[in-house]
C-alpha cells in the first residue's frame, strides 16, 4: 500500500521535465492537449492518493465509520503521522482549488460587466486605454478586446493578424486549457512546471491559426513582434480589467514564436524519430504508473474496509455477530 500511495505523489516531479521537453517535439495543438491531459491525470491521481492515505486511516475517523483501525492495514509507526499529514494536505487543497476557481469566475464576470454597454462591431470591443493590449475574453459569446493604444501601434494588416490570433483563442476554448493547468498546479506543486510550456503551445496554436487565416507567415510574425514590443515598452498605469485566463498575442516567449513563424509551417502530425518516441513512452509510463498505483491503493483500501467491517469478501454476506 505504501508504494501505491507515494508513487502518484512523486511521479509529477519526473513527468514535468519530460513533458516540457516532449512538448517541443509536438505540433502546438497536440502539445496543448497532451500537456492538459497529463496535468489533469497526474493531479487527480495524486489527490486520490492523499485521500486514500488520509482520513480513513486515522483512528478517530475509522472508529466513527465503524471500522477497526487495526484491520485497515499498514499498521506501521509512520501510518498515523502520514495519515495526519495527508489530511492536512487535503484540507489545504479543498480550500485552494475552490478559491482558484472562484477567483477565475469573479475576474471573468467583472471583465464582462465592464463591456456590457460598450459599443462593439461583432465580437470586437475597443477599450479606450493608452496602454497597448489585446486579449480574448471567453464567454458566450466570446469577445476580442483591444485597446486604442494597441490599435495605434499596428497598421491595418497587422490588426487583422491580431484579431485572427485572438479569435483562434476563442474558437479553440484555450482558456479551459489554462484553467485546467492552474487547477492541476493547485493540487500538486510540481505540476506548476507545465504552465509555461502549455502557455507557449496555446500561443503557437493561435499563431498558426492566424497565419493560415491571413495567408502570410511573415506578416503574422511581424504583427506578433510589434504587438509584444508595444505592450512591453508601455509604462504600466495600474492593473487593468484583464482576467488572468484571458489569453493574448503578447504572452509567452515572443522571440521563439516569431522565429517559429518565420520558418516552415508547424507540423500537424507527431514527428517520428527516437527522441519523440522515447519521451512519449516515458510520459505514458509515468501516467500509467501513477494511475495504476492510485487504483491499486483504492482496491487495497476497499479490501481493508471490508475486512475492518467484518466482511469476508465481496460475494459473502456480512455477519451481524462476532466471528
C-alpha positions as CSV (number, residue, x, y, z in Angstrom):
1,X,0.0,0.0,0.0
2,X,2.9,2.4,0.8
3,X,4.2,2.4,-2.8
4,X,0.7,2.8,-4.2
5,X,0.3,6.0,-2.2
6,X,3.6,7.6,-2.7
7,X,4.1,6.9,-6.4
8,X,1.3,9.2,-7.6
9,X,2.8,11.9,-5.4
10,X,6.3,11.5,-6.7
11,X,5.6,10.9,-10.4
12,X,4.7,14.6,-11.3
13,X,8.3,15.6,-10.3
14,X,9.6,13.3,-13.1
15,X,6.8,13.9,-15.6
16,X,7.1,17.7,-15.5
17,X,10.6,17.9,-17.1
18,X,9.8,15.2,-19.6
19,X,6.6,16.9,-20.6
20,X,8.4,20.2,-21.2
21,X,11.0,18.5,-23.4
22,X,8.3,16.5,-25.2
23,X,6.1,19.4,-25.9
24,X,8.8,21.0,-28.0
25,X,8.7,18.0,-30.3
26,X,4.9,18.1,-30.9
27,X,2.7,20.2,-33.1
28,X,1.2,23.1,-31.0
29,X,-2.3,21.7,-30.9
30,X,-1.2,18.2,-30.0
31,X,1.2,19.6,-27.3
32,X,-1.6,21.7,-25.7
33,X,-3.9,18.7,-25.5
34,X,-1.1,16.3,-24.2
35,X,0.0,18.7,-21.5
36,X,-3.5,19.4,-20.3
37,X,-4.5,15.8,-20.1
38,X,-1.2,14.9,-18.4
39,X,-1.7,17.6,-15.8
40,X,-5.3,16.5,-15.1
41,X,-4.5,12.8,-14.8
42,X,-1.5,13.4,-12.5
43,X,-3.4,15.9,-10.4
44,X,-6.3,13.6,-9.9
45,X,-4.1,10.6,-9.1
46,X,-2.0,12.5,-6.6
47,X,-5.1,13.9,-4.8
48,X,-6.7,10.4,-4.8
49,X,-3.5,9.1,-3.2
50,X,-3.7,11.7,-0.5
51,X,-7.3,10.8,0.2
52,X,-6.6,7.1,0.4
53,X,-3.6,7.7,2.7
54,X,-5.5,10.1,4.8
55,X,-8.8,10.3,6.6
56,X,-9.9,6.6,6.9
57,X,-6.6,5.6,8.3
58,X,-6.8,7.9,11.3
59,X,-8.1,6.0,14.3
60,X,-10.8,8.5,15.3
61,X,-12.2,8.6,11.8
62,X,-12.1,4.9,11.4
63,X,-13.9,4.5,14.7
64,X,-16.6,6.9,13.7
65,X,-17.0,4.9,10.4
66,X,-17.4,1.7,12.5
67,X,-14.2,0.3,11.2
68,X,-11.4,-1.4,13.0
69,X,-8.2,0.6,12.7
70,X,-6.1,-2.5,13.4
71,X,-7.6,-4.2,10.3
72,X,-7.2,-1.4,7.8
73,X,-3.6,-2.5,7.1
74,X,-0.2,-0.7,7.1
75,X,0.0,-0.8,10.9
76,X,3.4,0.8,11.0
77,X,4.8,3.6,13.2
78,X,4.6,6.0,10.3
79,X,1.0,5.3,9.4
80,X,-0.6,7.8,11.8
81,X,1.8,10.7,11.0
82,X,1.5,10.1,7.3
83,X,-2.3,10.0,7.5
84,X,-2.4,13.2,9.6
85,X,-0.1,14.9,7.0
86,X,-2.4,13.7,4.2
87,X,-5.5,15.1,5.9
88,X,-3.8,18.4,6.4
89,X,-2.8,18.5,2.7
90,X,-6.3,17.6,1.6
91,X,-7.8,20.3,3.8
92,X,-5.5,22.8,2.2
93,X,-6.3,21.6,-1.3
94,X,-10.1,21.8,-0.5
95,X,-9.6,25.5,0.2
96,X,-7.1,26.3,-2.6
97,X,-8.9,24.8,-5.5
98,X,-12.4,26.3,-4.9
99,X,-10.7,29.7,-4.2
100,X,-8.8,29.4,-7.5
101,X,-11.9,28.6,-9.5
102,X,-13.9,31.4,-7.7
103,X,-11.2,33.9,-8.4
104,X,-11.3,33.0,-12.1
105,X,-15.0,33.3,-12.3
106,X,-15.1,36.6,-10.4
107,X,-12.4,38.1,-12.7
108,X,-14.3,36.9,-15.8
109,X,-17.6,38.4,-14.5
110,X,-16.0,41.7,-13.7
111,X,-14.3,42.0,-17.1
112,X,-17.5,41.1,-18.9
113,X,-19.6,43.5,-16.9
114,X,-17.3,46.3,-17.9
115,X,-18.1,45.7,-21.6
116,X,-21.8,45.2,-21.2
117,X,-22.7,48.7,-22.5
118,X,-19.6,49.3,-24.7
119,X,-20.3,49.7,-28.5
120,X,-18.8,46.9,-30.5
121,X,-18.5,45.6,-34.0
122,X,-19.4,41.9,-34.0
123,X,-17.1,40.3,-31.4
124,X,-14.7,43.2,-31.4
125,X,-14.7,45.5,-28.4
126,X,-12.4,48.6,-28.3
127,X,-11.4,49.8,-24.8
128,X,-10.2,53.4,-24.5
129,X,-6.8,52.9,-22.9
130,X,-3.4,54.3,-23.9
131,X,-1.7,51.0,-22.8
132,X,-1.3,48.7,-25.8
133,X,-3.2,45.4,-25.0
134,X,-5.4,42.8,-26.7
135,X,-6.9,39.6,-25.5
136,X,-9.6,37.1,-25.9
137,X,-12.3,37.4,-23.3
138,X,-14.1,34.0,-23.0
139,X,-17.8,33.6,-22.5
140,X,-21.0,33.3,-24.5
141,X,-20.4,35.0,-26.8
142,X,-16.6,35.3,-26.7
143,X,-15.2,38.8,-27.3
144,X,-11.9,40.2,-28.7
145,X,-10.9,43.1,-26.6
146,X,-8.3,45.6,-27.9
147,X,-7.2,48.9,-26.6
148,X,-6.9,52.1,-28.5
149,X,-3.2,52.1,-27.7
150,X,-2.7,48.7,-29.4
151,X,-4.7,49.9,-32.5
152,X,-2.4,52.8,-32.9
153,X,0.7,50.6,-32.6
154,X,-0.2,48.4,-35.5
155,X,-1.2,49.0,-39.1
156,X,-4.4,47.7,-40.7
157,X,-3.0,44.4,-41.9
158,X,-1.2,43.7,-38.6
159,X,-4.5,44.4,-36.8
160,X,-6.2,41.7,-38.8
161,X,-3.5,39.3,-37.7
162,X,-4.0,40.3,-34.1
163,X,-7.8,39.8,-34.3
164,X,-7.3,36.4,-36.0
165,X,-5.0,35.3,-33.2
166,X,-7.5,36.3,-30.5
167,X,-10.4,34.7,-32.4
168,X,-8.3,31.4,-32.5
169,X,-8.1,31.5,-28.7
170,X,-11.9,31.8,-28.5
171,X,-12.6,29.2,-31.1
172,X,-10.3,26.7,-29.5
173,X,-11.5,27.5,-26.0
174,X,-8.0,27.9,-24.9
175,X,-8.9,29.4,-21.6
176,X,-10.2,26.0,-20.5
177,X,-6.8,24.5,-21.1
178,X,-5.3,27.2,-18.9
179,X,-7.9,26.8,-16.2
180,X,-7.2,23.0,-16.1
181,X,-3.4,23.6,-15.8
182,X,-3.9,26.1,-13.0
183,X,-6.2,23.7,-11.1
184,X,-3.7,20.9,-11.5
185,X,-1.0,23.1,-10.2
186,X,-3.1,24.0,-7.2
187,X,-3.5,20.3,-6.5
188,X,0.2,19.4,-6.9
189,X,3.0,22.0,-6.8
190,X,5.3,20.0,-9.2
191,X,2.7,20.5,-12.0
192,X,3.3,24.2,-12.0
193,X,6.2,23.3,-14.3
194,X,3.6,22.5,-17.0
195,X,2.1,26.0,-17.1
196,X,4.8,27.7,-19.2
197,X,5.0,25.1,-21.9
198,X,1.2,24.9,-22.1
199,X,1.0,28.7,-22.5
200,X,3.6,28.6,-25.2
201,X,1.7,25.8,-27.0
202,X,-1.5,27.7,-26.9
203,X,0.1,30.8,-28.3
204,X,1.8,28.9,-31.0
205,X,-1.6,27.2,-31.8
206,X,-3.2,30.7,-32.2
207,X,-0.2,32.0,-34.2
208,X,-0.5,29.2,-36.7
209,X,-4.3,29.7,-37.0
210,X,-3.7,33.4,-37.6
211,X,-1.1,32.6,-40.2
212,X,-3.5,30.3,-42.1
213,X,-6.3,32.9,-41.8
214,X,-4.1,35.7,-43.3
215,X,-2.1,33.5,-45.6
216,X,1.1,35.4,-44.7
217,X,3.5,34.0,-42.1
218,X,5.9,36.9,-42.3
219,X,3.1,39.4,-41.7
220,X,1.9,37.3,-38.8
221,X,5.4,37.2,-37.3
222,X,5.8,41.0,-37.7
223,X,2.4,41.6,-36.1
224,X,3.1,39.4,-33.1
225,X,6.5,41.0,-32.6
226,X,5.2,44.6,-32.9
227,X,2.3,44.0,-30.6
228,X,4.5,42.4,-28.0
229,X,7.1,45.2,-28.3
230,X,4.4,47.9,-27.9
231,X,2.8,46.1,-24.9
232,X,6.1,45.6,-23.0
233,X,7.5,49.0,-23.7
234,X,4.5,50.9,-22.4
235,X,4.7,52.1,-18.9
236,X,2.2,50.4,-16.6
237,X,-0.6,52.5,-15.3
238,X,-2.1,50.2,-12.7
239,X,-3.9,46.9,-13.1
240,X,-6.5,46.7,-15.8
241,X,-9.6,44.5,-16.0
242,X,-7.9,41.7,-18.0
243,X,-8.6,38.3,-16.3
244,X,-5.6,36.0,-15.9
245,X,-7.1,33.4,-18.2
246,X,-7.9,35.8,-21.0
247,X,-5.1,34.9,-23.4
248,X,-3.4,37.4,-25.6
249,X,-1.0,37.6,-28.5
250,X,1.7,39.3,-26.4
251,X,2.2,36.4,-23.9
252,X,4.9,33.8,-23.7
253,X,8.4,33.8,-25.3
254,X,7.7,36.0,-28.2
255,X,11.1,35.7,-29.9
256,X,10.7,31.9,-30.1
257,X,7.2,32.4,-31.5
258,X,8.4,34.8,-34.2
259,X,11.2,32.5,-35.1
260,X,8.8,29.6,-35.5
261,X,6.5,31.7,-37.7
262,X,9.4,32.7,-40.0
263,X,10.3,29.0,-40.6
264,X,8.1,26.3,-42.2
265,X,4.6,25.8,-41.1
266,X,4.2,23.9,-37.9
267,X,3.8,20.1,-38.1
268,X,0.3,18.8,-37.9
269,X,1.4,15.2,-37.0
270,X,3.5,13.8,-34.3
271,X,7.1,13.6,-35.6
272,X,8.8,10.3,-36.0
273,X,12.2,9.5,-34.5
274,X,13.9,8.0,-31.5
275,X,13.7,11.1,-29.2
276,X,9.9,11.7,-29.6
277,X,9.2,8.0,-29.2
278,X,11.3,7.7,-26.0
279,X,9.8,10.8,-24.5
280,X,6.3,9.6,-25.4
281,X,7.0,6.2,-23.9
282,X,8.3,7.7,-20.7
283,X,5.4,10.0,-20.3
284,X,2.9,7.2,-21.0
285,X,4.7,5.0,-18.5
286,X,4.5,7.8,-15.9
287,X,0.8,8.3,-16.4
288,X,0.1,4.6,-16.4
289,X,2.2,4.1,-13.3
290,X,0.5,6.9,-11.4
291,X,-3.0,5.8,-12.4
292,X,-2.3,2.1,-11.7
293,X,-0.8,3.0,-8.3
294,X,-3.8,5.1,-7.3
295,X,-6.2,2.4,-8.5
296,X,-4.2,-0.3,-6.6
297,X,-4.3,1.9,-3.5
298,X,-8.1,2.2,-3.9
299,X,-8.6,-1.5,-4.3
300,X,-6.3,-2.2,-1.3
301,X,-8.2,0.3,0.9
302,X,-11.6,-1.2,-0.2
303,X,-10.4,-4.6,0.8
304,X,-9.2,-3.3,4.1
305,X,-12.5,-1.6,4.7
306,X,-14.4,-4.8,4.0
307,X,-12.2,-6.7,6.5
308,X,-12.5,-3.9,9.1
309,X,-16.2,-4.0,8.7
310,X,-16.3,-7.7,9.4
311,X,-16.8,-9.0,5.8
312,X,-15.1,-12.0,4.3
313,X,-15.3,-10.7,0.7
314,X,-17.5,-9.2,-2.0
315,X,-19.5,-12.3,-2.6
316,X,-20.1,-13.2,1.1
317,X,-22.8,-11.8,3.4
318,X,-21.9,-9.6,6.3
319,X,-22.4,-11.3,9.7
320,X,-24.1,-9.3,12.4
321,X,-22.5,-11.4,15.2
322,X,-18.8,-11.7,16.1
323,X,-16.6,-14.1,14.2
